[in-house]
Amino acid sequence: MTQPWRTLIPWRNRTEVYWECRRCGTTVDGATEECPTCGSAQIARYEMS
Ligand SMILES: [Zn+2]
């Protein structure tokens, strides 16, 4: 009874991260630091799990 349960539980790594422009609301790629639509550098980072 010494088996660690952590290795038995199939942890799901489904955390999705995406970025969205705070100015115009455009969802941008993670590699982009500036909004391709309006050029704003204020990109909000969201995590969806
Ligand atoms: Zn924008």
mmCIF file of the protein (N, C-alpha, C, O) and its ligand, coordinates in Angstrom:
data_MODEL
# 
_entry.id   MODEL 
# 
loop_
_entity.id 
_entity.type 
_entity.pdbx_number_of_molecules 
1 polymer     1 
2 non-polymer 1 
# 
_entity_poly.entity_id                      1 
_entity_poly.type                           'polypeptide(L)' 
_entity_poly.nstd_linkage                   no 
_entity_poly.nstd_monomer                   no 
_entity_poly.pdbx_seq_one_letter_code       MTQPWRTLIPWRNRTEVYWECRRCGTTVDGATEECPTCGSAQIARYEMS 
_entity_poly.pdbx_seq_one_letter_code_can   MTQPWRTLIPWRNRTEVYWECRRCGTTVDGATEECPTCGSAQIARYEMS 
_entity_poly.pdbx_strand_id                 A 
# 
loop_
_entity_poly_seq.entity_id 
_entity_poly_seq.num 
_entity_poly_seq.mon_id 
_entity_poly_seq.hetero 
1 1  MET n 
1 2  THR n 
1 3  GLN n 
1 4  PRO n 
1 5  TRP n 
1 6  ARG n 
1 7  THR n 
1 8  LEU n 
1 9  ILE n 
1 10 PRO n 
1 11 TRP n 
1 12 ARG n 
1 13 ASN n 
1 14 ARG n 
1 15 THR n 
1 16 GLU n 
1 17 VAL n 
1 18 TYR n 
1 19 TRP n 
1 20 GLU n 
1 21 CYS n 
1 22 ARG n 
1 23 ARG n 
1 24 CYS n 
1 25 GLY n 
1 26 THR n 
1 27 THR n 
1 28 VAL n 
1 29 ASP n 
1 30 GLY n 
1 31 ALA n 
1 32 THR n 
1 33 GLU n 
1 34 GLU n 
1 35 CYS n 
1 36 PRO n 
1 37 THR n 
1 38 CYS n 
1 39 GLY n 
1 40 SER n 
1 41 ALA n 
1 42 GLN n 
1 43 ILE n 
1 44 ALA n 
1 45 ARG n 
1 46 TYR n 
1 47 GLU n 
1 48 MET n 
1 49 SER n 
# 
loop_
_struct_asym.id 
_struct_asym.entity_id 
A 1 
B 2 
# 
loop_
_chem_comp.id 
_chem_comp.type 
_chem_comp.mon_nstd_flag 
ALA 'L-peptide linking' y 
ARG 'L-peptide linking' y 
ASN 'L-peptide linking' y 
ASP 'L-peptide linking' y 
CYS 'L-peptide linking' y 
GLN 'L-peptide linking' y 
GLU 'L-peptide linking' y 
GLY 'peptide linking'   y 
ILE 'L-peptide linking' y 
LEU 'L-peptide linking' y 
MET 'L-peptide linking' y 
PRO 'L-peptide linking' y 
SER 'L-peptide linking' y 
THR 'L-peptide linking' y 
TRP 'L-peptide linking' y 
TYR 'L-peptide linking' y 
VAL 'L-peptide linking' y 
ZN  non-polymer         . 
# 
_pdbx_entity_nonpoly.entity_id   2 
_pdbx_entity_nonpoly.name        ? 
_pdbx_entity_nonpoly.comp_id     ZN 
# 
_pdbx_nonpoly_scheme.asym_id         B 
_pdbx_nonpoly_scheme.entity_id       2 
_pdbx_nonpoly_scheme.mon_id          ZN 
_pdbx_nonpoly_scheme.ndb_seq_num     1 
_pdbx_nonpoly_scheme.pdb_seq_num     101 
_pdbx_nonpoly_scheme.auth_seq_num    101 
_pdbx_nonpoly_scheme.pdb_mon_id      ZN 
_pdbx_nonpoly_scheme.auth_mon_id     ZN 
_pdbx_nonpoly_scheme.pdb_strand_id   A 
_pdbx_nonpoly_scheme.pdb_ins_code    . 
# 
loop_
_atom_site.group_PDB 
_atom_site.id 
_atom_site.type_symbol 
_atom_site.label_atom_id 
_atom_site.label_alt_id 
_atom_site.label_comp_id 
_atom_site.label_asym_id 
_atom_site.label_entity_id 
_atom_site.label_seq_id 
_atom_site.pdbx_PDB_ins_code 
_atom_site.Cartn_x 
_atom_site.Cartn_y 
_atom_site.Cartn_z 
_atom_site.occupancy 
_atom_site.B_iso_or_equiv 
_atom_site.pdbx_formal_charge 
_atom_site.auth_seq_id 
_atom_site.auth_comp_id 
_atom_site.auth_asym_id 
_atom_site.auth_atom_id 
_atom_site.pdbx_PDB_model_num 
ATOM   1   N  N  . MET A 1 1  ? 0.830   -1.207 0.000   1.00 0.00 ? 1   MET A N  1 
ATOM   2   C  CA . MET A 1 1  ? 0.000   0.000  0.000   1.00 0.00 ? 1   MET A CA 1 
ATOM   3   C  C  . MET A 1 1  ? 0.860   1.252  0.000   1.00 0.00 ? 1   MET A C  1 
ATOM   4   O  O  . MET A 1 1  ? 0.499   2.271  0.588   1.00 0.00 ? 1   MET A O  1 
ATOM   5   N  N  . THR A 1 2  ? 1.965   1.163  -0.645  1.00 0.00 ? 2   THR A N  1 
ATOM   6   C  CA . THR A 1 2  ? 2.852   2.338  -0.671  1.00 0.00 ? 2   THR A CA 1 
ATOM   7   C  C  . THR A 1 2  ? 2.919   2.965  -2.056  1.00 0.00 ? 2   THR A C  1 
ATOM   8   O  O  . THR A 1 2  ? 3.767   3.815  -2.328  1.00 0.00 ? 2   THR A O  1 
ATOM   9   N  N  . GLN A 1 3  ? 2.011   2.531  -2.928  1.00 0.00 ? 3   GLN A N  1 
ATOM   10  C  CA . GLN A 1 3  ? 2.050   3.091  -4.269  1.00 0.00 ? 3   GLN A CA 1 
ATOM   11  C  C  . GLN A 1 3  ? 1.499   4.525  -4.263  1.00 0.00 ? 3   GLN A C  1 
ATOM   12  O  O  . GLN A 1 3  ? 0.391   4.770  -3.785  1.00 0.00 ? 3   GLN A O  1 
ATOM   13  N  N  . PRO A 1 4  ? 2.259   5.432  -4.780  1.00 0.00 ? 4   PRO A N  1 
ATOM   14  C  CA . PRO A 1 4  ? 1.789   6.819  -4.850  1.00 0.00 ? 4   PRO A CA 1 
ATOM   15  C  C  . PRO A 1 4  ? 0.662   6.978  -5.845  1.00 0.00 ? 4   PRO A C  1 
ATOM   16  O  O  . PRO A 1 4  ? 0.773   6.600  -7.011  1.00 0.00 ? 4   PRO A O  1 
ATOM   17  N  N  . TRP A 1 5  ? -0.422  7.545  -5.354  1.00 0.00 ? 5   TRP A N  1 
ATOM   18  C  CA . TRP A 1 5  ? -1.589  7.691  -6.220  1.00 0.00 ? 5   TRP A CA 1 
ATOM   19  C  C  . TRP A 1 5  ? -1.335  8.690  -7.338  1.00 0.00 ? 5   TRP A C  1 
ATOM   20  O  O  . TRP A 1 5  ? -1.984  8.657  -8.384  1.00 0.00 ? 5   TRP A O  1 
ATOM   21  N  N  . ARG A 1 6  ? -0.399  9.558  -7.103  1.00 0.00 ? 6   ARG A N  1 
ATOM   22  C  CA . ARG A 1 6  ? -0.161  10.597 -8.116  1.00 0.00 ? 6   ARG A CA 1 
ATOM   23  C  C  . ARG A 1 6  ? 0.255   9.990  -9.453  1.00 0.00 ? 6   ARG A C  1 
ATOM   24  O  O  . ARG A 1 6  ? -0.020  10.549 -10.515 1.00 0.00 ? 6   ARG A O  1 
ATOM   25  N  N  . THR A 1 7  ? 0.912   8.856  -9.387  1.00 0.00 ? 7   THR A N  1 
ATOM   26  C  CA . THR A 1 7  ? 1.363   8.252  -10.642 1.00 0.00 ? 7   THR A CA 1 
ATOM   27  C  C  . THR A 1 7  ? 0.242   7.466  -11.310 1.00 0.00 ? 7   THR A C  1 
ATOM   28  O  O  . THR A 1 7  ? 0.340   7.086  -12.476 1.00 0.00 ? 7   THR A O  1 
ATOM   29  N  N  . LEU A 1 8  ? -0.825  7.230  -10.552 1.00 0.00 ? 8   LEU A N  1 
ATOM   30  C  CA . LEU A 1 8  ? -1.919  6.447  -11.106 1.00 0.00 ? 8   LEU A CA 1 
ATOM   31  C  C  . LEU A 1 8  ? -3.021  7.346  -11.677 1.00 0.00 ? 8   LEU A C  1 
ATOM   32  O  O  . LEU A 1 8  ? -3.788  6.941  -12.551 1.00 0.00 ? 8   LEU A O  1 
ATOM   33  N  N  . ILE A 1 9  ? -3.074  8.550  -11.167 1.00 0.00 ? 9   ILE A N  1 
ATOM   34  C  CA . ILE A 1 9  ? -4.117  9.460  -11.644 1.00 0.00 ? 9   ILE A CA 1 
ATOM   35  C  C  . ILE A 1 9  ? -3.698  10.071 -12.976 1.00 0.00 ? 9   ILE A C  1 
ATOM   36  O  O  . ILE A 1 9  ? -2.647  10.705 -13.071 1.00 0.00 ? 9   ILE A O  1 
ATOM   37  N  N  . PRO A 1 10 ? -4.506  9.882  -13.981 1.00 0.00 ? 10  PRO A N  1 
ATOM   38  C  CA . PRO A 1 10 ? -4.187  10.467 -15.297 1.00 0.00 ? 10  PRO A CA 1 
ATOM   39  C  C  . PRO A 1 10 ? -4.436  11.964 -15.324 1.00 0.00 ? 10  PRO A C  1 
ATOM   40  O  O  . PRO A 1 10 ? -5.506  12.426 -15.720 1.00 0.00 ? 10  PRO A O  1 
ATOM   41  N  N  . TRP A 1 11 ? -3.447  12.702 -14.902 1.00 0.00 ? 11  TRP A N  1 
ATOM   42  C  CA . TRP A 1 11 ? -3.595  14.164 -14.901 1.00 0.00 ? 11  TRP A CA 1 
ATOM   43  C  C  . TRP A 1 11 ? -3.762  14.670 -16.329 1.00 0.00 ? 11  TRP A C  1 
ATOM   44  O  O  . TRP A 1 11 ? -3.028  14.305 -17.247 1.00 0.00 ? 11  TRP A O  1 
ATOM   45  N  N  . ARG A 1 12 ? -4.739  15.504 -16.460 1.00 0.00 ? 12  ARG A N  1 
ATOM   46  C  CA . ARG A 1 12 ? -4.990  16.059 -17.789 1.00 0.00 ? 12  ARG A CA 1 
ATOM   47  C  C  . ARG A 1 12 ? -4.332  17.430 -17.920 1.00 0.00 ? 12  ARG A C  1 
ATOM   48  O  O  . ARG A 1 12 ? -4.567  18.350 -17.137 1.00 0.00 ? 12  ARG A O  1 
ATOM   49  N  N  . ASN A 1 13 ? -3.526  17.511 -18.915 1.00 0.00 ? 13  ASN A N  1 
ATOM   50  C  CA . ASN A 1 13 ? -2.833  18.773 -19.160 1.00 0.00 ? 13  ASN A CA 1 
ATOM   51  C  C  . ASN A 1 13 ? -3.554  19.554 -20.247 1.00 0.00 ? 13  ASN A C  1 
ATOM   52  O  O  . ASN A 1 13 ? -3.061  19.699 -21.366 1.00 0.00 ? 13  ASN A O  1 
ATOM   53  N  N  . ARG A 1 14 ? -4.701  20.039 -19.903 1.00 0.00 ? 14  ARG A N  1 
ATOM   54  C  CA . ARG A 1 14 ? -5.492  20.698 -20.926 1.00 0.00 ? 14  ARG A CA 1 
ATOM   55  C  C  . ARG A 1 14 ? -5.615  22.185 -20.653 1.00 0.00 ? 14  ARG A C  1 
ATOM   56  O  O  . ARG A 1 14 ? -6.584  22.816 -21.075 1.00 0.00 ? 14  ARG A O  1 
ATOM   57  N  N  . THR A 1 15 ? -4.661  22.738 -19.965 1.00 0.00 ? 15  THR A N  1 
ATOM   58  C  CA . THR A 1 15 ? -4.697  24.169 -19.720 1.00 0.00 ? 15  THR A CA 1 
ATOM   59  C  C  . THR A 1 15 ? -4.369  24.924 -21.003 1.00 0.00 ? 15  THR A C  1 
ATOM   60  O  O  . THR A 1 15 ? -3.266  24.841 -21.543 1.00 0.00 ? 15  THR A O  1 
ATOM   61  N  N  . GLU A 1 16 ? -5.355  25.649 -21.458 1.00 0.00 ? 16  GLU A N  1 
ATOM   62  C  CA . GLU A 1 16 ? -5.155  26.405 -22.691 1.00 0.00 ? 16  GLU A CA 1 
ATOM   63  C  C  . GLU A 1 16 ? -4.886  27.865 -22.358 1.00 0.00 ? 16  GLU A C  1 
ATOM   64  O  O  . GLU A 1 16 ? -5.603  28.495 -21.580 1.00 0.00 ? 16  GLU A O  1 
ATOM   65  N  N  . VAL A 1 17 ? -3.855  28.366 -22.959 1.00 0.00 ? 17  VAL A N  1 
ATOM   66  C  CA . VAL A 1 17 ? -3.476  29.749 -22.733 1.00 0.00 ? 17  VAL A CA 1 
ATOM   67  C  C  . VAL A 1 17 ? -3.665  30.537 -24.019 1.00 0.00 ? 17  VAL A C  1 
ATOM   68  O  O  . VAL A 1 17 ? -3.225  30.120 -25.090 1.00 0.00 ? 17  VAL A O  1 
ATOM   69  N  N  . TYR A 1 18 ? -4.315  31.663 -23.900 1.00 0.00 ? 18  TYR A N  1 
ATOM   70  C  CA . TYR A 1 18 ? -4.441  32.503 -25.082 1.00 0.00 ? 18  TYR A CA 1 
ATOM   71  C  C  . TYR A 1 18 ? -4.350  33.963 -24.693 1.00 0.00 ? 18  TYR A C  1 
ATOM   72  O  O  . TYR A 1 18 ? -4.553  34.339 -23.538 1.00 0.00 ? 18  TYR A O  1 
ATOM   73  N  N  . TRP A 1 19 ? -4.044  34.758 -25.669 1.00 0.00 ? 19  TRP A N  1 
ATOM   74  C  CA . TRP A 1 19 ? -3.847  36.174 -25.417 1.00 0.00 ? 19  TRP A CA 1 
ATOM   75  C  C  . TRP A 1 19 ? -4.918  36.981 -26.141 1.00 0.00 ? 19  TRP A C  1 
ATOM   76  O  O  . TRP A 1 19 ? -5.357  36.634 -27.237 1.00 0.00 ? 19  TRP A O  1 
ATOM   77  N  N  . GLU A 1 20 ? -5.312  38.039 -25.509 1.00 0.00 ? 20  GLU A N  1 
ATOM   78  C  CA . GLU A 1 20 ? -6.349  38.866 -26.105 1.00 0.00 ? 20  GLU A CA 1 
ATOM   79  C  C  . GLU A 1 20 ? -5.996  40.333 -25.912 1.00 0.00 ? 20  GLU A C  1 
ATOM   80  O  O  . GLU A 1 20 ? -5.572  40.754 -24.836 1.00 0.00 ? 20  GLU A O  1 
ATOM   81  N  N  . CYS A 1 21 ? -6.179  41.091 -26.970 1.00 0.00 ? 21  CYS A N  1 
ATOM   82  C  CA . CYS A 1 21 ? -5.890  42.516 -26.905 1.00 0.00 ? 21  CYS A CA 1 
ATOM   83  C  C  . CYS A 1 21 ? -6.890  43.200 -25.989 1.00 0.00 ? 21  CYS A C  1 
ATOM   84  O  O  . CYS A 1 21 ? -8.099  42.990 -26.090 1.00 0.00 ? 21  CYS A O  1 
ATOM   85  N  N  . ARG A 1 22 ? -6.358  44.024 -25.090 1.00 0.00 ? 22  ARG A N  1 
ATOM   86  C  CA . ARG A 1 22 ? -7.243  44.707 -24.159 1.00 0.00 ? 22  ARG A CA 1 
ATOM   87  C  C  . ARG A 1 22 ? -7.928  45.904 -24.798 1.00 0.00 ? 22  ARG A C  1 
ATOM   88  O  O  . ARG A 1 22 ? -8.910  46.429 -24.274 1.00 0.00 ? 22  ARG A O  1 
ATOM   89  N  N  . ARG A 1 23 ? -7.403  46.319 -25.919 1.00 0.00 ? 23  ARG A N  1 
ATOM   90  C  CA . ARG A 1 23 ? -7.967  47.495 -26.545 1.00 0.00 ? 23  ARG A CA 1 
ATOM   91  C  C  . ARG A 1 23 ? -9.116  47.137 -27.491 1.00 0.00 ? 23  ARG A C  1 
ATOM   92  O  O  . ARG A 1 23 ? -10.209 47.698 -27.403 1.00 0.00 ? 23  ARG A O  1 
ATOM   93  N  N  . CYS A 1 24 ? -8.848  46.192 -28.396 1.00 0.00 ? 24  CYS A N  1 
ATOM   94  C  CA . CYS A 1 24 ? -9.868  45.875 -29.393 1.00 0.00 ? 24  CYS A CA 1 
ATOM   95  C  C  . CYS A 1 24 ? -10.454 44.480 -29.202 1.00 0.00 ? 24  CYS A C  1 
ATOM   96  O  O  . CYS A 1 24 ? -11.443 44.125 -29.843 1.00 0.00 ? 24  CYS A O  1 
ATOM   97  N  N  . GLY A 1 25 ? -9.840  43.688 -28.316 1.00 0.00 ? 25  GLY A N  1 
ATOM   98  C  CA . GLY A 1 25 ? -10.426 42.392 -28.019 1.00 0.00 ? 25  GLY A CA 1 
ATOM   99  C  C  . GLY A 1 25 ? -10.059 41.297 -28.999 1.00 0.00 ? 25  GLY A C  1 
ATOM   100 O  O  . GLY A 1 25 ? -10.667 40.227 -28.992 1.00 0.00 ? 25  GLY A O  1 
ATOM   101 N  N  . THR A 1 26 ? -9.076  41.551 -29.836 1.00 0.00 ? 26  THR A N  1 
ATOM   102 C  CA . THR A 1 26 ? -8.675  40.542 -30.804 1.00 0.00 ? 26  THR A CA 1 
ATOM   103 C  C  . THR A 1 26 ? -7.843  39.461 -30.133 1.00 0.00 ? 26  THR A C  1 
ATOM   104 O  O  . THR A 1 26 ? -6.903  39.771 -29.401 1.00 0.00 ? 26  THR A O  1 
ATOM   105 N  N  . THR A 1 27 ? -8.168  38.217 -30.369 1.00 0.00 ? 27  THR A N  1 
ATOM   106 C  CA . THR A 1 27 ? -7.376  37.112 -29.856 1.00 0.00 ? 27  THR A CA 1 
ATOM   107 C  C  . THR A 1 27 ? -6.144  36.939 -30.729 1.00 0.00 ? 27  THR A C  1 
ATOM   108 O  O  . THR A 1 27 ? -6.251  36.726 -31.936 1.00 0.00 ? 27  THR A O  1 
ATOM   109 N  N  . VAL A 1 28 ? -4.973  37.033 -30.107 1.00 0.00 ? 28  VAL A N  1 
ATOM   110 C  CA . VAL A 1 28 ? -3.740  36.990 -30.874 1.00 0.00 ? 28  VAL A CA 1 
ATOM   111 C  C  . VAL A 1 28 ? -2.948  35.749 -30.522 1.00 0.00 ? 28  VAL A C  1 
ATOM   112 O  O  . VAL A 1 28 ? -3.225  35.078 -29.528 1.00 0.00 ? 28  VAL A O  1 
ATOM   113 N  N  . ASP A 1 29 ? -1.976  35.456 -31.336 1.00 0.00 ? 29  ASP A N  1 
ATOM   114 C  CA . ASP A 1 29 ? -1.116  34.316 -31.106 1.00 0.00 ? 29  ASP A CA 1 
ATOM   115 C  C  . ASP A 1 29 ? -0.199  34.587 -29.917 1.00 0.00 ? 29  ASP A C  1 
ATOM   116 O  O  . ASP A 1 29 ? 0.108   35.739 -29.609 1.00 0.00 ? 29  ASP A O  1 
ATOM   117 N  N  . GLY A 1 30 ? 0.233   33.523 -29.257 1.00 0.00 ? 30  GLY A N  1 
ATOM   118 C  CA . GLY A 1 30 ? 1.061   33.697 -28.074 1.00 0.00 ? 30  GLY A CA 1 
ATOM   119 C  C  . GLY A 1 30 ? 2.416   34.288 -28.383 1.00 0.00 ? 30  GLY A C  1 
ATOM   120 O  O  . GLY A 1 30 ? 3.039   34.895 -27.513 1.00 0.00 ? 30  GLY A O  1 
ATOM   121 N  N  . ALA A 1 31 ? 2.877   34.125 -29.590 1.00 0.00 ? 31  ALA A N  1 
ATOM   122 C  CA . ALA A 1 31 ? 4.189   34.619 -29.952 1.00 0.00 ? 31  ALA A CA 1 
ATOM   123 C  C  . ALA A 1 31 ? 4.156   36.111 -30.261 1.00 0.00 ? 31  ALA A C  1 
ATOM   124 O  O  . ALA A 1 31 ? 5.196   36.727 -30.494 1.00 0.00 ? 31  ALA A O  1 
ATOM   125 N  N  . THR A 1 32 ? 2.974   36.678 -30.262 1.00 0.00 ? 32  THR A N  1 
ATOM   126 C  CA . THR A 1 32 ? 2.846   38.084 -30.610 1.00 0.00 ? 32  THR A CA 1 
ATOM   127 C  C  . THR A 1 32 ? 2.747   38.943 -29.356 1.00 0.00 ? 32  THR A C  1 
ATOM   128 O  O  . THR A 1 32 ? 1.949   38.656 -28.464 1.00 0.00 ? 32  THR A O  1 
ATOM   129 N  N  . GLU A 1 33 ? 3.534   39.966 -29.288 1.00 0.00 ? 33  GLU A N  1 
ATOM   130 C  CA . GLU A 1 33 ? 3.465   40.856 -28.135 1.00 0.00 ? 33  GLU A CA 1 
ATOM   131 C  C  . GLU A 1 33 ? 2.680   42.117 -28.459 1.00 0.00 ? 33  GLU A C  1 
ATOM   132 O  O  . GLU A 1 33 ? 2.330   42.892 -27.569 1.00 0.00 ? 33  GLU A O  1 
ATOM   133 N  N  . GLU A 1 34 ? 2.411   42.310 -29.726 1.00 0.00 ? 34  GLU A N  1 
ATOM   134 C  CA . GLU A 1 34 ? 1.605   43.455 -30.124 1.00 0.00 ? 34  GLU A CA 1 
ATOM   135 C  C  . GLU A 1 34 ? 0.395   42.981 -30.904 1.00 0.00 ? 34  GLU A C  1 
ATOM   136 O  O  . GLU A 1 34 ? 0.454   42.008 -31.655 1.00 0.00 ? 34  GLU A O  1 
ATOM   137 N  N  . CYS A 1 35 ? -0.689  43.682 -30.709 1.00 0.00 ? 35  CYS A N  1 
ATOM   138 C  CA . CYS A 1 35 ? -1.900  43.321 -31.423 1.00 0.00 ? 35  CYS A CA 1 
ATOM   139 C  C  . CYS A 1 35 ? -1.721  43.624 -32.913 1.00 0.00 ? 35  CYS A C  1 
ATOM   140 O  O  . CYS A 1 35 ? -1.385  44.751 -33.278 1.00 0.00 ? 35  CYS A O  1 
ATOM   141 N  N  . PRO A 1 36 ? -1.940  42.633 -33.767 1.00 0.00 ? 36  PRO A N  1 
ATOM   142 C  CA . PRO A 1 36 ? -1.783  42.841 -35.205 1.00 0.00 ? 36  PRO A CA 1 
ATOM   143 C  C  . PRO A 1 36 ? -2.892  43.713 -35.790 1.00 0.00 ? 36  PRO A C  1 
ATOM   144 O  O  . PRO A 1 36 ? -2.794  44.179 -36.925 1.00 0.00 ? 36  PRO A O  1 
ATOM   145 N  N  . THR A 1 37 ? -3.927  43.923 -35.019 1.00 0.00 ? 37  THR A N  1 
ATOM   146 C  CA . THR A 1 37 ? -5.044  44.703 -35.536 1.00 0.00 ? 37  THR A CA 1 
ATOM   147 C  C  . THR A 1 37 ? -4.877  46.188 -35.236 1.00 0.00 ? 37  THR A C  1 
ATOM   148 O  O  . THR A 1 37 ? -4.982  47.031 -36.127 1.00 0.00 ? 37  THR A O  1 
ATOM   149 N  N  . CYS A 1 38 ? -4.616  46.494 -33.966 1.00 0.00 ? 38  CYS A N  1 
ATOM   150 C  CA . CYS A 1 38 ? -4.547  47.902 -33.583 1.00 0.00 ? 38  CYS A CA 1 
ATOM   151 C  C  . CYS A 1 38 ? -3.151  48.319 -33.138 1.00 0.00 ? 38  CYS A C  1 
ATOM   152 O  O  . CYS A 1 38 ? -2.903  49.506 -32.926 1.00 0.00 ? 38  CYS A O  1 
ATOM   153 N  N  . GLY A 1 39 ? -2.226  47.356 -32.992 1.00 0.00 ? 39  GLY A N  1 
ATOM   154 C  CA . GLY A 1 39 ? -0.855  47.695 -32.645 1.00 0.00 ? 39  GLY A CA 1 
ATOM   155 C  C  . GLY A 1 39 ? -0.631  47.929 -31.163 1.00 0.00 ? 39  GLY A C  1 
ATOM   156 O  O  . GLY A 1 39 ? 0.456   48.343 -30.760 1.00 0.00 ? 39  GLY A O  1 
ATOM   157 N  N  . SER A 1 40 ? -1.643  47.671 -30.345 1.00 0.00 ? 40  SER A N  1 
ATOM   158 C  CA . SER A 1 40 ? -1.491  47.883 -28.914 1.00 0.00 ? 40  SER A CA 1 
ATOM   159 C  C  . SER A 1 40 ? -0.625  46.787 -28.288 1.00 0.00 ? 40  SER A C  1 
ATOM   160 O  O  . SER A 1 40 ? -0.693  45.622 -28.681 1.00 0.00 ? 40  SER A O  1 
ATOM   161 N  N  . ALA A 1 41 ? 0.179   47.178 -27.319 1.00 0.00 ? 41  ALA A N  1 
ATOM   162 C  CA . ALA A 1 41 ? 1.047   46.204 -26.643 1.00 0.00 ? 41  ALA A CA 1 
ATOM   163 C  C  . ALA A 1 41 ? 0.396   45.677 -25.376 1.00 0.00 ? 41  ALA A C  1 
ATOM   164 O  O  . ALA A 1 41 ? 0.995   44.887 -24.645 1.00 0.00 ? 41  ALA A O  1 
ATOM   165 N  N  . GLN A 1 42 ? -0.808  46.105 -25.120 1.00 0.00 ? 42  GLN A N  1 
ATOM   166 C  CA . GLN A 1 42 ? -1.489  45.651 -23.912 1.00 0.00 ? 42  GLN A CA 1 
ATOM   167 C  C  . GLN A 1 42 ? -2.254  44.378 -24.230 1.00 0.00 ? 42  GLN A C  1 
ATOM   168 O  O  . GLN A 1 42 ? -3.433  44.400 -24.584 1.00 0.00 ? 42  GLN A O  1 
ATOM   169 N  N  . ILE A 1 43 ? -1.540  43.272 -24.091 1.00 0.00 ? 43  ILE A N  1 
ATOM   170 C  CA . ILE A 1 43 ? -2.135  41.973 -24.368 1.00 0.00 ? 43  ILE A CA 1 
ATOM   171 C  C  . ILE A 1 43 ? -2.429  41.277 -23.052 1.00 0.00 ? 43  ILE A C  1 
ATOM   172 O  O  . ILE A 1 43 ? -1.543  41.091 -22.218 1.00 0.00 ? 43  ILE A O  1 
ATOM   173 N  N  . ALA A 1 44 ? -3.661  40.905 -22.883 1.00 0.00 ? 44  ALA A N  1 
ATOM   174 C  CA . ALA A 1 44 ? -4.068  40.201 -21.677 1.00 0.00 ? 44  ALA A CA 1 
ATOM   175 C  C  . ALA A 1 44 ? -3.871  38.714 -21.878 1.00 0.00 ? 44  ALA A C  1 
ATOM   176 O  O  . ALA A 1 44 ? -4.130  38.179 -22.956 1.00 0.00 ? 44  ALA A O  1 
ATOM   177 N  N  . ARG A 1 45 ? -3.409  38.050 -20.823 1.00 0.00 ? 45  ARG A N  1 
ATOM   178 C  CA . ARG A 1 45 ? -3.163  36.615 -20.900 1.00 0.00 ? 45  ARG A CA 1 
ATOM   179 C  C  . ARG A 1 45 ? -4.227  35.872 -20.103 1.00 0.00 ? 45  ARG A C  1 
ATOM   180 O  O  . ARG A 1 45 ? -4.472  36.174 -18.935 1.00 0.00 ? 45  ARG A O  1 
ATOM   181 N  N  . TYR A 1 46 ? -4.843  34.917 -20.740 1.00 0.00 ? 46  TYR A N  1 
ATOM   182 C  CA . TYR A 1 46 ? -5.884  34.149 -20.091 1.00 0.00 ? 46  TYR A CA 1 
ATOM   183 C  C  . TYR A 1 46 ? -5.516  32.667 -20.076 1.00 0.00 ? 46  TYR A C  1 
ATOM   184 O  O  . TYR A 1 46 ? -4.880  32.157 -20.998 1.00 0.00 ? 46  TYR A O  1 
ATOM   185 N  N  . GLU A 1 47 ? -5.925  32.005 -19.028 1.00 0.00 ? 47  GLU A N  1 
ATOM   186 C  CA . GLU A 1 47 ? -5.701  30.564 -18.947 1.00 0.00 ? 47  GLU A CA 1 
ATOM   187 C  C  . GLU A 1 47 ? -7.034  29.867 -18.772 1.00 0.00 ? 47  GLU A C  1 
ATOM   188 O  O  . GLU A 1 47 ? -7.787  30.149 -17.840 1.00 0.00 ? 47  GLU A O  1 
ATOM   189 N  N  . MET A 1 48 ? -7.305  28.968 -19.672 1.00 0.00 ? 48  MET A N  1 
ATOM   190 C  CA . MET A 1 48 ? -8.543  28.189 -19.595 1.00 0.00 ? 48  MET A CA 1 
ATOM   191 C  C  . MET A 1 48 ? -8.210  26.743 -19.289 1.00 0.00 ? 48  MET A C  1 
ATOM   192 O  O  . MET A 1 48 ? -7.517  26.082 -20.062 1.00 0.00 ? 48  MET A O  1 
ATOM   193 N  N  . SER A 1 49 ? -8.701  26.252 -18.167 1.00 0.00 ? 49  SER A N  1 
ATOM   194 C  CA . SER A 1 49 ? -8.409  24.877 -17.810 1.00 0.00 ? 49  SER A CA 1 
ATOM   195 C  C  . SER A 1 49 ? -9.684  24.054 -17.734 1.00 0.00 ? 49  SER A C  1 
ATOM   196 O  O  . SER A 1 49 ? -9.632  22.859 -17.443 1.00 0.00 ? 49  SER A O  1 
HETATM 197 ZN ZN . ZN  B 2 .  ? -5.914  45.343 -30.591 1.00 0.00 2 101 ZN  A ZN 1 
# 
